[in-house]
Amino acid sequence: MATRAETVDHLRDLLAPLPLTARKMFGEYALYLDGVVVALVCDDTLWIKPLPGARALLPDCDLAPPFPGGSLYMNVAEALDDPDTVRAALRSVARERPPPKPRKKKKAE
């Protein structure tokens, strides 16, 4: 089942003032903070990358793949009752992830 755009809009509103941006990918969404992917929204559920800072802030979140064959992410559906903690976890992931690599320019033919 693909994620609805309304779900992504709701999550971005709930987690404001974080400047989250969303990008649709294969019917699901990736959420970006400071130019890096910090979470996925799959099947209308928020999944955060399980880096140490996020795990420390949200220790009770289950780890599971957000889609078949995917890597393990933290299912934070239950944690959304405390948006301040979820915001802190997303900020932590953004700090712990390496910055995106610059894209190579295509050579003119």
C-alpha positions in Angstrom: 0.0 0.0 0.0 1.4 3.4 -0.9 1.7 6.3 1.5 -0.8 9.1 1.2 0.5 12.6 0.7 -1.9 13.7 3.5 0.0 11.5 5.9 3.3 13.1 5.0 1.8 16.6 5.3 0.3 15.7 8.8 3.7 14.4 10.0 5.5 17.5 8.7 2.9 19.7 10.6 3.2 17.6 13.7 7.0 17.8 13.7 7.2 21.5 12.9 9.2 23.7 13.3 11.7 21.1 12.0 12.4 22.0 8.4 11.6 18.5 7.1 11.3 18.1 3.3 9.8 15.0 1.7 10.6 13.3 -1.6 8.3 10.6 -3.1 10.1 7.4 -3.9 8.3 4.3 -5.3 5.0 5.3 -3.8 6.6 5.9 -0.4 8.4 9.0 1.0 11.9 9.9 2.3 12.1 12.7 4.9 15.1 14.9 4.8 16.6 17.2 7.4 19.6 19.4 6.6 19.9 17.6 3.3 20.2 14.0 4.6 17.6 11.3 4.8 16.5 10.9 8.4 13.3 8.9 8.1 11.0 7.1 5.7 7.2 7.1 5.6 6.0 3.7 4.4 2.5 2.4 4.5 1.5 5.7 6.3 3.9 4.9 9.1 7.0 7.0 10.2 10.2 5.0 10.3 13.4 6.6 11.7 16.9 5.5 10.9 18.2 3.6 14.1 21.4 5.5 14.8 22.7 5.5 18.4 21.3 8.9 19.3 17.8 8.1 18.1 17.9 4.7 19.8 18.8 6.3 23.1 15.9 8.8 22.8 13.4 6.2 21.6 14.5 2.9 23.2 11.0 1.3 23.2 10.5 1.6 19.4 10.4 -1.7 17.5 13.0 -2.4 14.8 11.6 -3.8 11.6 12.1 -3.3 7.9 9.7 -0.6 6.6 9.3 -2.5 3.3 10.0 -6.1 2.3 13.8 -6.7 2.0 14.6 -3.3 3.6 17.1 -2.5 6.3 15.9 -2.2 9.9 14.3 1.1 10.9 12.6 2.2 14.1 8.8 2.2 13.9 7.9 5.4 15.8 4.1 5.2 15.4 3.6 4.9 19.2 6.2 7.6 19.9 4.3 10.3 18.0 2.4 11.0 21.2 5.6 12.8 22.2 6.5 14.9 19.2 9.3 16.7 21.1 11.2 13.5 21.6 10.7 12.4 17.9 12.0 15.9 16.8 15.1 15.4 19.0 15.6 11.9 17.5 15.4 13.3 14.0 17.9 16.0 14.8 20.2 13.4 16.3 20.0 11.3 13.1 20.7 14.4 11.0 23.8 15.1 13.1 25.1 11.5 13.0 24.7 10.9 9.3 27.4 12.1 6.9 26.6 15.0 4.7 25.4 14.1 1.2 28.2 13.6 -1.4 28.3 16.3 -4.0 26.9 15.2 -7.4 29.4 14.9 -10.2 28.8 17.1 -13.2 28.0 15.4 -16.4 30.6 15.9 -19.1 29.4 17.6 -22.2 29.6 15.4 -25.3 
